[in-house]
Amino acid sequence: MARVLAIDYGKKRTGIAVTDELQIIASGLTTVETKDLIPFLQDYIAKEQVELFVVGEPKQMDATASESEALIIPFLKKLSESIPNIPIARVDERFTSKMAFQTMIDSGLKKKQRQNKALIDEISATLILQSYLNSK
């Protein structure tokens, strides 16, 4: 089997998580500058088999699209044009940043470490991916 790769898209930084090859475990991979995201993904899939991209879908409490979705739509178009052979699934990402922050607290990270926004993005991507795996 191939991996599933999750993307927590952000204006400046994007968190990335992947599954193992059996698609059982979701693990944080890295955080990349959003401007470098497509080249990073192209390089990654040249080395690893990826069968699906899972992209977080930011929603308001009433389930309508959030303002961030306006940034994600052009990215999705660019992603599907740049890497057309890998399908894209969307997963509701409400509360993932808050859950990521709470995960950092629960795991005993010091306040200085919890201020690392890149780590929050990576954990958020992992939560999005785990949500996808749980729904399968």
N, C-alpha and C positions, 0 to 999 in steps of 0.2 A: 504494500500500500504506500501511497504518497502522503506527505504531510499536509495539514491544513494550516494556513498562515492567517493570523488575525491582525487587523490594523485599527489602532485607535488614532484616527486622523486629527491633527491639530494644525492651527495656523502656523506655528513656529516649529513645533516638534511633533513627531508621530511615534507612538509606542507600537512595538511589534512583538507578537508572541507566536509560537509554533507548537504543533503537536509532535509527539514522537511518530515514528513511521506506522505504528499500529493505531494511531489516533485515539490513544487512551488518556495520555497526560498532556495538559496544556502548560507550557513553560514560557516565561518571559525570554525574549531573545535580545532585544536592544531597544534603544530609542535613537531615531535619526532625525537630522534636520529635515523638515518637510520638503525643502527645495531639492534635497538629494534623494527623495523617497523612490521615485521610479528607477533611477539607476541602481539604487541599492537592491530593489526587488528583482530587477533583471539579473544582477550579479548573483543574488541568492538562488534564484531558480536555475541558473546555469550550473550550480553546484549541488543543489538538493531538489528532489522531486516534490513538487507542490501540486495538489489537485484542486485546491479551492482557496480563494481569498475570502475571509470573513471581515466585513467592514462594519464598525459600529454605526448605529443609526441613532443620532441624538433626538430625543423627543421631549416635549413639555409634559407636565403632569397630566394634561388632558389628552395625551397621545398624539397631539399634532406635532408637526416637524418643528424643531428648534431653529434658531437663527443660524447655528453652525451648519445646518444641512445645506445652506446656500454655498458654503465653501466646499462641501464634500461632493456635491453633484458634478462640478467640473473635474474634480480629481477622479471620480469614477469613470467618467468619459475618457479621460487621458489614460487611465489604467487599462481599460478594456481595449483601447486602441494600441497601446504599447505592448500589452501581453494578452492578445486575443484568445489564446488557447486555454486560459485558466478562468473558469467561471467565478462570479462574485456573488456572495450571499450577504444579506444584511441582518444584523442582530441589534435589538433594542439595547442601547447603552445607558439608559437612565440609571443614575446612582453609582456608576462604576468608579468615578473619581472619588466619591465619598467612601465607597467600600474599599478602594485601594488605600486611601489614607488610613482608614480604620485597621486594615490589614497590617500596615506599617506599625501602628501603635501596638496592636496585639502581638506582633512579632518582636517587640522590645526595642525597636529602633529609637535612637536618641532624637531629640528635637531637631538638631542640626541635620541629621540624615533624612528626617521626614520633610525637610524643606527642598529636597531634591526633586524638582518637578519632572525631570526625565524618568526617575524611578517610578513616580506616580503614573506617568503615561505607560510605562512598560507593564506595570501591575494591572492597569486598566485594560490593556490589550489582552492580558492573560485572563482577566475576568470575562471579557467579551467572548474569548475563545472557549472558556469553560462553559459559559452559558450556551454556546452553540453545541458543544459536545453533549451537554445534558439534554438538549432538545432533540437529539438524534434518536 
